[in-house]
Amino acid sequence: MQSNMKNFKKIDELFFNITKKIYKRHDNNFLIILDNWKKIVGDSLSKISLPKKLNKNNTLVVIVNNEYLLDFQYQTETFKSKINALLENTTIYKIKILIKK
């Protein structure tokens, strides 16, 4: 029975393999940001924004509804601090905002 258990993969390994295929360049930090987006930006802004990707130069690209652009932009430094605290390092150097029309 024990030898058969070795063939089973842990759920986090399976999740990693699935998400690796979804995100061409696997970036665990991006997945953590995505999973915690509501906690980072708050309930109201999480409904009008979405992280799109994390660039090679550690810029987080976020899509924001046009009418909330200024509200979101005003708080980007706070969001950056929350993300870096969540990731326990200074991974995010900049947040780039794209307008969703």
Backbone as CSV, one residue per row, in Angstrom:
resi,resn,N_x,N_y,N_z,CA_x,CA_y,CA_z,C_x,C_y,C_z
1,MET,0.811,-1.185,0.000,0.000,0.000,0.000,0.865,1.264,0.000
2,GLN,1.936,1.235,0.776,2.796,2.407,0.870,3.465,2.735,-0.460
3,SER,3.867,1.739,-1.226,4.530,1.998,-2.502,3.587,2.683,-3.489
4,ASN,2.285,2.386,-3.421,1.318,3.045,-4.282,1.146,4.511,-3.927
5,MET,1.287,4.855,-2.650,1.119,6.241,-2.204,2.206,7.145,-2.790
6,LYS,3.359,6.603,-3.073,4.450,7.404,-3.635,4.107,7.910,-5.032
7,ASN,3.225,7.217,-5.716,2.835,7.605,-7.066,1.868,8.786,-7.081
8,PHE,1.220,9.069,-5.958,0.287,10.186,-5.883,1.052,11.483,-5.689
9,LYS,0.609,12.512,-6.404,1.236,13.823,-6.266,0.447,14.653,-5.273
10,LYS,1.142,15.551,-4.605,0.473,16.470,-3.702,-0.374,17.430,-4.521
11,ILE,-1.427,17.948,-3.900,-2.347,18.848,-4.603,-1.624,20.115,-5.070
12,ASP,-0.666,20.628,-4.284,0.041,21.841,-4.708,0.922,21.578,-5.932
13,GLU,1.426,20.346,-6.062,2.194,19.997,-7.263,1.283,19.959,-8.483
14,LEU,0.090,19.397,-8.307,-0.873,19.354,-9.407,-1.298,20.768,-9.788
15,PHE,-1.578,21.598,-8.785,-1.963,22.985,-9.032,-0.846,23.715,-9.776
16,PHE,0.396,23.505,-9.349,1.549,24.121,-10.001,1.609,23.727,-11.480
17,ASN,1.420,22.448,-11.760,1.488,21.972,-13.147,0.373,22.555,-14.004
18,ILE,-0.814,22.681,-13.441,-1.935,23.258,-14.185,-1.694,24.737,-14.440
19,THR,-1.334,25.461,-13.391,-1.132,26.910,-13.545,0.086,27.205,-14.419
20,LYS,1.062,26.329,-14.405,2.238,26.518,-15.256,1.838,26.521,-16.726
21,LYS,0.868,25.683,-17.045,0.382,25.638,-18.420,-0.470,26.865,-18.741
22,ILE,-1.241,27.327,-17.764,-2.089,28.509,-17.978,-1.220,29.744,-18.174
23,TYR,-0.268,29.932,-17.296,0.661,31.063,-17.402,1.931,30.539,-18.031
24,LYS,2.173,30.933,-19.255,3.294,30.380,-20.028,4.603,30.429,-19.245
25,ARG,4.873,31.564,-18.637,6.075,31.683,-17.811,5.597,31.622,-16.375
26,HIS,5.778,30.477,-15.757,5.272,30.304,-14.398,5.905,31.338,-13.484
27,ASP,5.078,32.060,-12.789,5.560,33.024,-11.822,4.709,32.890,-10.568
28,ASN,5.264,32.236,-9.592,4.541,31.984,-8.353,4.108,33.286,-7.681
29,ASN,4.942,34.316,-7.766,4.585,35.607,-7.171,3.314,36.172,-7.803
30,PHE,3.180,36.043,-9.106,1.978,36.538,-9.776,0.749,35.776,-9.294
31,LEU,0.876,34.483,-9.126,-0.248,33.673,-8.647,-0.660,34.084,-7.233
32,ILE,0.312,34.395,-6.398,0.021,34.845,-5.033,-0.711,36.183,-5.080
33,ILE,-0.252,37.092,-5.932,-0.908,38.394,-6.091,-2.342,38.201,-6.566
34,LEU,-2.518,37.368,-7.564,-3.845,37.105,-8.126,-4.788,36.533,-7.066
35,ASP,-4.292,35.578,-6.299,-5.107,34.942,-5.257,-5.491,35.916,-4.140
36,ASN,-4.660,36.932,-3.909,-4.881,37.862,-2.803,-5.308,39.252,-3.259
37,TRP,-5.714,39.392,-4.513,-6.013,40.700,-5.086,-7.044,41.488,-4.268
38,LYS,-8.101,40.830,-3.857,-9.162,41.502,-3.088,-8.606,42.044,-1.764
39,LYS,-7.746,41.276,-1.123,-7.135,41.693,0.141,-6.174,42.875,-0.087
40,ILE,-5.512,42.903,-1.230,-4.527,43.945,-1.535,-5.200,45.280,-1.836
41,VAL,-6.193,45.278,-2.721,-6.784,46.540,-3.193,-8.132,46.869,-2.555
42,GLY,-8.707,45.915,-1.844,-10.003,46.140,-1.224,-11.137,45.661,-2.112
43,ASP,-12.291,45.534,-1.506,-13.461,44.958,-2.176,-13.893,45.752,-3.402
44,SER,-14.048,47.067,-3.250,-14.582,47.873,-4.361,-13.608,47.951,-5.535
45,LEU,-12.319,48.147,-5.266,-11.352,48.241,-6.366,-11.042,46.882,-6.991
46,SER,-11.254,45.808,-6.248,-11.007,44.483,-6.834,-12.039,44.160,-7.912
47,LYS,-13.195,44.800,-7.835,-14.253,44.565,-8.823,-14.007,45.308,-10.137
48,ILE,-13.154,46.331,-10.106,-12.925,47.152,-11.304,-11.482,47.054,-11.807
49,SER,-10.718,46.126,-11.244,-9.319,45.975,-11.648,-8.930,44.501,-11.650
50,LEU,-7.876,44.199,-12.411,-7.393,42.829,-12.483,-5.914,42.813,-12.846
51,PRO,-5.092,42.106,-12.064,-3.683,41.967,-12.447,-3.596,41.171,-13.739
52,LYS,-2.807,41.656,-14.678,-2.674,40.971,-15.967,-1.407,40.127,-16.033
53,LYS,-0.286,40.718,-15.604,0.971,39.962,-15.628,2.020,40.660,-14.790
54,LEU,3.079,39.930,-14.533,4.247,40.456,-13.841,5.397,40.396,-14.828
55,ASN,5.891,41.565,-15.247,6.952,41.637,-16.255,8.290,41.162,-15.690
56,LYS,9.231,40.943,-16.587,10.578,40.530,-16.198,11.257,41.563,-15.307
57,ASN,10.938,42.843,-15.526,11.563,43.906,-14.721,10.757,44.214,-13.458
58,ASN,9.965,43.237,-13.007,9.182,43.330,-11.774,8.183,44.478,-11.769
59,THR,7.579,44.707,-12.910,6.477,45.654,-13.025,5.189,44.854,-13.102
60,LEU,4.267,45.157,-12.201,2.967,44.507,-12.207,2.047,45.296,-13.125
61,VAL,1.506,44.640,-14.122,0.585,45.281,-15.064,-0.830,44.973,-14.598
62,VAL,-1.626,46.046,-14.419,-2.988,45.912,-13.915,-3.948,46.596,-14.877
63,ILE,-5.060,45.935,-15.177,-6.103,46.527,-16.013,-7.141,47.139,-15.079
64,VAL,-7.474,48.421,-15.331,-8.410,49.146,-14.478,-9.477,49.797,-15.355
65,ASN,-10.732,49.751,-14.898,-11.802,50.456,-15.610,-11.481,51.945,-15.677
66,ASN,-11.752,52.536,-16.814,-11.404,53.927,-17.087,-11.898,54.900,-16.014
67,GLU,-13.141,54.763,-15.589,-13.714,55.726,-14.648,-13.102,55.656,-13.246
68,TYR,-12.348,54.603,-12.939,-11.718,54.453,-11.619,-10.199,54.610,-11.675
69,LEU,-9.697,55.037,-12.811,-8.252,55.136,-13.016,-7.570,55.993,-11.956
70,LEU,-8.092,57.183,-11.691,-7.450,58.083,-10.725,-7.487,57.524,-9.309
71,ASP,-8.628,56.935,-8.919,-8.725,56.319,-7.593,-7.658,55.243,-7.422
72,PHE,-7.519,54.423,-8.438,-6.557,53.327,-8.382,-5.129,53.861,-8.389
73,GLN,-4.869,54.790,-9.296,-3.523,55.338,-9.446,-3.048,56.017,-8.162
74,TYR,-3.945,56.690,-7.488,-3.628,57.390,-6.251,-3.102,56.435,-5.178
75,GLN,-3.534,55.197,-5.223,-3.197,54.227,-4.177,-2.126,53.209,-4.577
76,THR,-1.506,53.393,-5.740,-0.557,52.375,-6.225,0.612,52.140,-5.275
77,GLU,1.116,53.178,-4.622,2.234,52.986,-3.683,1.808,52.120,-2.497
78,THR,0.580,52.342,-2.032,0.043,51.520,-0.944,-0.091,50.072,-1.391
79,PHE,-0.617,49.873,-2.597,-0.774,48.515,-3.134,0.580,47.839,-3.276
80,LYS,1.558,48.585,-3.775,2.907,48.047,-3.960,3.483,47.597,-2.611
81,SER,3.293,48.399,-1.582,3.777,48.043,-0.240,3.083,46.793,0.284
82,LYS,1.774,46.704,0.086,1.022,45.529,0.545,1.486,44.267,-0.177
83,ILE,1.707,44.383,-1.483,2.153,43.229,-2.274,3.525,42.773,-1.805
84,ASN,4.447,43.715,-1.645,5.805,43.360,-1.222,5.812,42.767,0.186
85,ALA,4.924,43.250,1.061,4.803,42.662,2.408,4.252,41.237,2.305
86,LEU,3.282,41.044,1.435,2.693,39.722,1.228,3.731,38.736,0.694
87,LEU,4.551,39.201,-0.251,5.570,38.340,-0.856,6.833,38.255,0.000
88,GLU,6.884,39.079,1.049,8.008,39.119,1.987,9.329,39.510,1.329
89,ASN,9.241,40.382,0.316,10.437,40.945,-0.309,10.014,42.130,-1.184
90,THR,10.966,42.748,-1.842,10.631,43.872,-2.723,10.583,43.407,-4.169
91,THR,9.631,42.557,-4.447,9.475,41.992,-5.782,8.923,43.015,-6.762
92,ILE,7.951,43.795,-6.334,7.284,44.736,-7.230,7.932,46.105,-7.101
93,TYR,8.497,46.576,-8.201,9.123,47.893,-8.214,8.185,48.964,-8.749
94,LYS,7.227,48.547,-9.562,6.340,49.512,-10.209,5.015,48.831,-10.546
95,ILE,3.933,49.617,-10.536,2.640,49.119,-11.004,2.272,49.942,-12.231
96,LYS,2.110,49.257,-13.346,1.719,49.891,-14.595,0.228,49.663,-14.802
97,ILE,-0.496,50.725,-15.106,-1.937,50.622,-15.249,-2.331,50.697,-16.721
98,LEU,-3.127,49.730,-17.139,-3.715,49.751,-18.474,-5.200,50.050,-18.312
99,ILE,-5.749,50.839,-19.195,-7.146,51.234,-19.107,-8.026,50.230,-19.825
100,LYS,-9.032,49.754,-19.104,-10.039,48.887,-19.715,-11.164,49.785,-20.173
101,LYS,-11.515,49.658,-21.455,-12.542,50.541,-22.020,-13.905,49.922,-21.962
